[in-house]
Amino acid sequence: MAFEIPKTVYTGKIKEIKLGQGDKAVIVGGETAYPFYLFEGEMPHPPRIAMEVYDCPPEEWPEAALEPFSGVTDDPVAWAKKCIDDYGAEMICLQLLSTDPNGLDRGADEAAQVVKKVADAIDVPLIVWGTANHDKDVEVFRRVAELCHGKNLIIGPVEEGDHKQIGAAAIAYQHTVIASTPIDINLAKQLNILLGNLGVPDELIIMDPTVSGIGYGIEYAYSVMERMRMAALTQQDEKLQFPIICNIAKEVWKTREVKIPETEDPKMGDAKKRGILLEAMSAMCLLLAGADVLIMRHPEAIKLIREMITELTTK
């Protein structure tokens, strides 16, 4: 008697959403099974990787992370082009570090002009990530949404405290919103409901559950993402059937483990290799939990993840 492998019956499906515009637009979502469970369902669109670009020179990055972008970190447009031309980036994530009220506190008009320049200079989807300061993000994203009308940006984080203002701007100027909640499945579902009640279409929502790197709570982030996928696929919870985006790079590269030089602690090994592997391993964990879009930094870490995605999605 032949042995039959038991299979899970899935009754739900992750919504498909289009990010960006034109020939380089990407579609994410559409899964009908758990991540990479190709023996049980479909994964029509492989996970995508967005490369980070900052709108001002990053001062706290370790040398290993700065090295691949030498000479362009003071010019977001040149930085974005380098990511695309030299490293094959299929998406760009512009981190609006300069708008942080506790930092440079750059004004909304100036920040929006930078976003517009980057959006005009590239032909791949553009994610724009704010500071999570509600008042400042509302001010900045309203201007960004208006100035980049028709570009179909992906803007966030959009949280419960500012979802009405940023959500309204996204509806008016046709941008996708990143629904961001602090590692809690119920809060994630609630924010998706609130955005829907506001009038944001399902095809313009992608979820950010908030994540962390290895050694800093990734097991909790994994568990929450796993429960989101279980509810979406096996319990037909329509308010959790959205693709997931994970802003993992800055979580990994801010940790002390990637900044300790080998001379200070020889047991830690080569600092460059250590940072790359920590980013790649953290990203791989999140892919297995259900990430559809990863925001990453180092080209070598991205190369490792691309190889793993190809390996896992090739039948």
Order of alpha helices (4+ residues) and beta strands (2+ residues): beta-beta-beta-alpha-alpha-beta-alpha-beta-alpha-beta-alpha-beta-alpha-beta-alpha-beta-alpha-alpha-alpha-beta-alpha
